[in-house]
Amino acid sequence: MDDESLIQQFETATLPQEQWHHPQHIKVAYLYLRRYPFETALARMREKLNALNIVHKVPDLPTRGYHETMTQAWLRLVHLTICEYGPAETADVFYEQNPQLSEKKTLRLFYSRDLLMSPQAKIEFVEPDLAPLPRSVRPHSPP
């Protein structure tokens, strides 16, 4: 799926559930960070993820539904990758060029299971307890 189709379907909550997996999360994060400052990208991700979950009838349970810490942590990792290695022609190419973002379990390097699965981490961003999330020394601004 091309970038514009992915964003359009994500923003209108018409992306089929069977097409919404980790790679698409990373690609949407990338596209938002290419278009908006970090805080705006985060707000849009939060809003549109919640809307998509409603359409897909994803229950808001301790282990399902929107998770603030996971969303912010992944957005920070994608942002760092853009800052350090630069953008790509498309979200697909960015994802392929950065295999470190393809492993869903990456957050285990930073968060203990207990903290990441805590009710607090689900509703608000919590800093990692195992290792700090990396921070870029290069600022990134959307074009």
BELCOR-V776655 format. One record per helix or strand of 3 or more residues. SS is the DSSP state (A for helix, B for strand). FROM is the first residue (numbers start at 1). TO is the last residue. If there is no record, write none. Layout:
ss = {SS | SS}
from = {FROM | FROM}
to = {TO | TO}
//
This chain:
ss = {A | A | A | A | A | A | A | A | A | A}
from = {3 | 17 | 22 | 38 | 68 | 91 | 99 | 104 | 113 | 119}
to = {11 | 19 | 35 | 55 | 85 | 97 | 101 | 109 | 116 | 123}
//
